[in-house]
Amino acid sequence: MSEERGFSRRKFLQGVGAGALAAGAMPDLARGAEAPEDAPDLAGPGPVPVTLDVNGVRTTIEVEPRVTLLDALRSRLDITGAKKVCDHGACGACTVLLDGRPVYACSMLAIAAQGKKIETVESLAPGGELNAVQQAFVAHDGLQCGFCTSGFVLASEALLRQNPRPSHEEVLEALSGNLCRCGSYQGIKKASGAAPGGG
Amino acid sequence: MYSVGHSEERKDGVAKVRGTARYVDDMTFPGMLHARTIRSTIACGEVLAVRHALEEQGFTVVTARDIPGENVIALIADDQPCLADGVVRHAEEPLLIVAHPQRAALWQARVDVEYHARAPLLDAERSSTIFKEVQIDKGDPGRGFAAADVVVEGEYRTSWQEQLYIEPNGVIAVPENGGVTIHGSLQCPYYVHAALCRVLGLAGGKVRVVQAVTGGGFGGKEEYPSMIAAHAALAALKSGRPVKLVYDRMEDMAATTKRHPAVVRHRTGVTWDGRITAMDIDVLMDAGAYTTLSPVVISRGALHATGPYRCDHVHVRGRAVMTNTPPNGAFRGFGAPQTEFAAEAHMDRIAERLAIDPLTLRERNAWRPGDTTATGQTLGADCSALDVLCEAALRTDFQGKWRRNRGSGRGIGLSLFFHGAGFTGAGEERLASRAALELTAFGARIHVSSTELGQGAHTVLPQIVAETLRVPYEYIEIAPVDTAGVPDSGPTVASRTSMIVGGILQRCAEEMRDRLGSLSPEEYLELHGPLVITKEYERPPGSVWDEEHYRGDAYGTYTFGCNVVELEVDPVTYEARPRRLTAVLDFGKALNPALAKGQIEGGSVQGLGYALLEEVVHKEGRMANNQLANYAIPTTLDVPPLDVVILETPYRHGPFGAKGLVEAPIDGPAPAVINALRNAGYDLRSLPATPEKIMEARCGST
């Protein structure tokens, strides 16, 4: 239906080489019964120390270099707002902010996120008070099942920080890397446009 | 009004935008193992040998021989094993469950399976194994066709559609109290409960099912969670430890249920002035390898096959047949999107044949109150098919645009549709759903097994209670969905929750209000102690259903809708680009207008995906494009402006006039798109309308 979207996704995938490669290897791994005799040992190099600055807290964990930022956040730090949906960089449910820029945490290795400021959805309402974008998502019913919501909230947050008065087209483009199967796009668009700073 | 009719904020909203809502994969239990399913790589054959050394490597391994009860996932026909035992009937059929403390280790689990493969049956039209056949007869079609001036025939095809709930399927099974507790992403806790009792050989009290926050279902978490829960429970009981079994996206897409592909053939008699005199409809659905829910899907499909049109002489035959593909199952609409697509695409071809416009043909034949359906059900005063049709046509200047567009590369298309609310026939009586209301110091707490899936059940049910008790919405709580604590209010399916369960709760609240009299809740509790009111479903008076002959009131009532899609076809790429979708829906009463609008928009978006984008590619019975990168669903850039109009013609047996809502919106977009393509000059009769098919349709017509 939309060529533009296809192109931007492909470009995005090219830009996240390591993660995309790891993901691309999955189809064979997913079929253990078919794995060839000489399948490479998955364990790879042993754990290495990785220091992550997540929501203002620096933590050092020991993880294998192949571990994605998403898995490190969810499994090692128990920060679960970012969701694992496709693990292929195709849906945006794992979106986090990296130095203020939205990235797919499934398509980035944890070691590559060192030295950067990582923000997850949990950081937006630290004391429980919703921030402007979160309030707008609730007010405009920009969610249903909620599983894609943290990704959309962060994509919207990143847009509005960088561009406080986005046009309708800019909102659509900024949110086009995130999928909502409930189809709450009308509410999501309204929320992104209506949050203070939104156009 | 206290709450009903207001756009109250959803009760689950804040936790979801904060990222603090805990879904299954966000939960852990001490000592928990992670599990994975080893699946068949062939579509049909026998398993000759399974070789592995997993126990030595610290894995727990579960095979069919570890099943303490019956090796069956209990549903309708009980023909689907929990784990294949020697015979494989579809690709991705579960063979073994392996579990290990380290999630990453699961991918190193090596299992060699030796098969004797047989040629799979993959073409439903060549299948002779019928899981369910239904026949609907009204009048005398022979007489009807004799009275016709013209007979129009057509064949329409639809393919699979993946539910693609954004949260993949998953459960955690915890051994507890000599039995097992399931925390799961699921729609129907008591379905899982019943299935587990059978497969584990446990009494009901030993099995507990708790719904975790669930990231969408759309039918896809109606029956399949019973399978996953059984697998996790077997591993938990064998290992004595909690077991998490969460599918990854590729496995979920390849292995779990989809919308049934269908072939629908119509033969319709009409007079030159556009009156339908006879309908002969044949519906074939591909059920996949096991019966699962297909008998009810084909039933609903057949019951919706005529479209919302008057006709005195009707014959409908529906069959759901076996093939060697993963079983198809419940998906929003449940058989109706396939048959209503065919009915509405066929209507535009009839109009074309008669040289009248699609609106006029529908106006002449649309049901009015007092008309009878194919099963002989007399439609009540809430039958508003004509109202939604006229509203949509006026709002969009349908006739004017339709005349101007013809053959221009632009198209406008219309679909008129209906959806039966609640279970089919005597289904609601058989379910005998129960709901309970407990008085609290401020208001009340609702106890139901109806699940929040994002559709708003846990917001709208409290609204119904708040309104009835005349207390603020904030004072109504809803108890966690846990089979140990809530009565069985039936499955959360079939657009039944607001209308059926809401109706039971309304009666509970009425009695509570009467019991309270002039006392405040606090005063009542002090004077009389705790108050819990439990009520059961009651059939509306006068409704009858003959299951054997498919005669009578197939549903309590019907929701009506009309879609108009305006689109352009790119002359170079042959992509159809929707420019606007108008959706007029009448479901009696918008209990929460904002949430209702969200359901209409969401169903419309999924319907546009079904119409234009979503294509399951199979190779030898296995899904070949089981990833989000090549099974495309609509994004923000694919969805045109949606103009949603809500009409409210009350249903006298629904709470505050409400009928079922959430499925109806997906019935209309696909035929409206196909009819818009016809208006633009492209003759398509199958879904999805990919650029390749649109190009061929153009070539065929020139």
Interface residues (C-beta under 8 A of the other chain):
Chain A: M1 S2 E3 E4 R5 R9 L13 M26 P27 L29 A30 R31 G32 A33 E34 A35 D41 L42 A43 R74 S75 D78 T80 G81 A82 K83 K84 V85 C86 D87 H88 A90 C91 A93 T120 V121 E122 L124 A125 G128 L130 Q134 F137 V138 A139 D141 L143 Q144 C145 G146 F147 C148 T149 S150 V153 V171 L172 E173 L175 S176 G177 N178 L179 C180 R181 C182 G183 S184 Y185 Q186 G187 I188 K189
Chain B: S7 E9 R10 D12 G13 V14 A15 K16 V17 R18 G19 T20 A21 R22 Y23 D25 D26 T28 R36 I38 R39 T41 R103 A104 W107 Q108 A109 R110 V111 D112 V113 Q163 L164 Y165 I166 E167 P168 V213 T214 G215 G216 G217 F218 D248 R249 M250 E251 L453 G454 Q455 G456 T573 E575 A576 R577 P578 A594 L595 K597 G598 E601 G602 G603 S604 V605 Q606 L612 L613 Q627 L628 A629 A632 I633 P634 T635 T636 L637 D638 V639 L642
